[in-house]
């Protein structure tokens, strides 16, 4: 019986079994940002420890950094944000790891920066103190989001205590309809399997629809694995993967490249690999998806009505009722036509160049609806530079969008970009939790970049397929 990529990579990186029964897993790449790392470095200092593998450790600033030019001047206006930024700069110098700084034009959301630098590669293990580290699984690696104490563990030892996961293969079959994107496929598997469906699992994404995706689309698909309860999600590496990595700054060069591709290919799941579960989704029947509740699983197709509370399992009805009350929605109403006051295009889910291009195609030559505040936020300074070279910044600005600097922005609002009061936001980010976008009563509708662009123009949720 063959092995899955998960099994191959896990076994290759296991340094042994601990008394707890967990494996001591070697972590080949460690990514850091400013929010979850200061406490970890304080732990190292208290114990007189060094970073075990500084050459495998990389950092940037993303969560707290403002996204307007004036607000990025140092010191930052928010003293807490300035302190966090100062800490990551100091720690990089003291412990000897690479920091991708705003001053050098390298900064961005960590899950955008690492792939564009060629750091994320097939067959590796990767960890970061951030929930959406699963993004990197798009390259055929095992990528884990970890907590602050675990960040300290990886810094000090280069290893992580982990139990082996089960593997669920999710196969996307059928032709993907026009207007349906990787974001819609991601929200679909979360809706089908639930926010706890992946607990104890790694998700392997496969099938013709995944094979046809760009690397950016695969990153979106994997990014949301954590929202479905999975510990990680991945796509097997192929020629699309290798073409993306070729000539990236940290990608292997020359003879090392050929050797790397050979190794990467060997890590892909075997044709006869054994899985603990297999789920099939027919893409041909999907429509653009919109969340209506307070978890990413609470979603419907844009052409559907909101479900009755009684249609859910009894154990879920309390949360469903809570969602309806918080969002001020009612069962049976249409999601299409819901007015929006804010539109956010960006985040580690949908802030890449392809996302901005797709949204720009929708808004080009048109205007944002009166009363709507719309933000377009590149995922990194390199994405921003590339977008501006194509004139995308002008397309967005001419349409009435605010074209911003790179950062997490309104995804989680640990910076000045926040919702106010009961505003409803059509967002390309990854979480629609209560208060997620900065206002304790703000409401978030998760959508794809093209659906967000369409909502900005209409001032309400509309079916983007009517604009294609």
Secondary structure as UniProt FT lines:
FT   HELIX           5..13
FT   STRAND          14..17
FT   TURN            19..20
FT   STRAND          23..26
FT   STRAND          29..32
FT   TURN            34..36
FT   HELIX           38..47
FT   TURN            52..53
FT   HELIX           54..56
FT   STRAND          57..60
FT   HELIX           70..72
FT   HELIX           79..95
FT   STRAND          98..100
FT   TURN            102..105
FT   HELIX           110..117
FT   TURN            122..123
FT   STRAND          125..128
FT   HELIX           131..139
FT   STRAND          142..145
FT   HELIX           148..157
FT   STRAND          159..162
FT   STRAND          166..173
FT   TURN            178..179
FT   HELIX           182..193
FT   TURN            195..200
FT   STRAND          201..206
FT   HELIX           208..211
FT   HELIX           215..223
FT   HELIX           224..228
FT   STRAND          232..235
FT   HELIX           239..245
FT   TURN            246..247
FT   TURN            249..250
FT   HELIX           255..267
FT   TURN            271..272
FT   STRAND          277..282
FT   HELIX           283..285
FT   STRAND          289..291
FT   TURN            296..297
FT   STRAND          299..301
FT   TURN            302..303
FT   HELIX           309..311
FT   HELIX           314..316
FT   HELIX           317..327
FT   TURN            331..332
FT   TURN            336..337
FT   STRAND          342..345
FT   HELIX           347..350
FT   HELIX           353..363
FT   TURN            364..365
FT   TURN            370..371
FT   STRAND          373..377
FT   HELIX           381..389
FT   TURN            390..391
FT   HELIX           392..399
FT   STRAND          402..404
FT   HELIX           409..411
FT   TURN            421..422
FT   STRAND          424..427
FT   TURN            434..437
FT   TURN            440..441
FT   STRAND          443..446
FT   HELIX           449..458
FT   HELIX           464..467
//
